[in-house]
Amino acid sequence: MRSPATGGYMPKNKEKLTIVVNGHPTEVEANENAPIRTVIPKALAESGNTGRPPEDWKLTDEDGNPLDLGRKIEDFGFAPGVTLVLSLRAGAGG
């Protein structure tokens, strides 16, 4: 699979996803056979947002539609260059 972001080739079953965390885009590598929830801790670590546990965050598409965290990444059929949004859940503040 060719990675549009780098122009290089990704290993089979791997995909790069851009995830916006608190307004800042970060890129994570994900196994397309894994549940989408597995990208949350990766995106938090890559962006330096480690103060809140992954359970306090929600993952949506660019239009704000929540993603079913139990579904496999490949099941979503994301287009190349897709951007997802990770934000704190309402009421998750301290």
N, C-alpha and C positions, 0 to 999 in steps of 0.2 A: 504494500500500500504506500503510495507516495504522500508525503507530508507536505501540504501546501504552505505551511508556515516556514519550513526550512528548506524546501526544495529537495530534501533527501528522502530516503526510504525508511519507513517505520517497519519494525519487525512484524511478522504476521500476528494478528490478534491484538495489536497495540494501536492506540489512537491518541493523538494529542488533542486536548480540549482546552479552550480558553475559558477561564472562569473569573468573573469579576467579583472581587472580595472587597467590600467597603469602598467601591468606586475605582479600585485598581485592578487591572487585568493581570492574571498570572496564568502560565501555561503548565498543565500537568499531563503526564503520560499515564494512560489508563489501559487496562486489559478490557477489550470489548466484551469478553465473556463474563466479566465481574458485574455485580450490582452497581448501579450508579452511585450508591452511597459511599463507595470506596474512594471516590474522588474528593470527598469533603475533607477528611483529615490531610490529604496531600495538598489541597489548595490552601488550607489554613497554615500548614507548615511552610509552604513556599512563600506565602505572603507575610509571614511573621505574626499572624493572628492566632496566637496560642493561648490567650487568656481565657477563652471560653471553650467548653467541650463541644465536639461535633454535634451532639444532640441539640444544642441551642441554636443551630443554624438551619435554614431552609434553602433548598436548591430549586431554582426556577429557570424557565427559558427567558429569553429577552423580553417577552411580552408579559412576564410576571406569572405565567401559569406554573403551578407547582408540579414537580416531577415525582413520579412514583419511585421512591428510593430502593424498592425491592426489585425493580426491573433491571435486566441486563442492559449495559450500555448499547450493545448492538441492536437491541429491540427498538430503540428510539429512532434509528435510521437518520442520525444527525448528518446534515450536509457538511461538506468540508468547510472549515473556518467558522463553525458554529460557536456562539458565545453563550455561556450560561451565567447565571447570577447567584451568588451565595450571600445571604444576608441573615442577620439575627432574626429569630422568630419574635413575634410580638409577645411581650410579657416575659422575655428571657433576660431582661435587664436585672441588675442587682439591687 
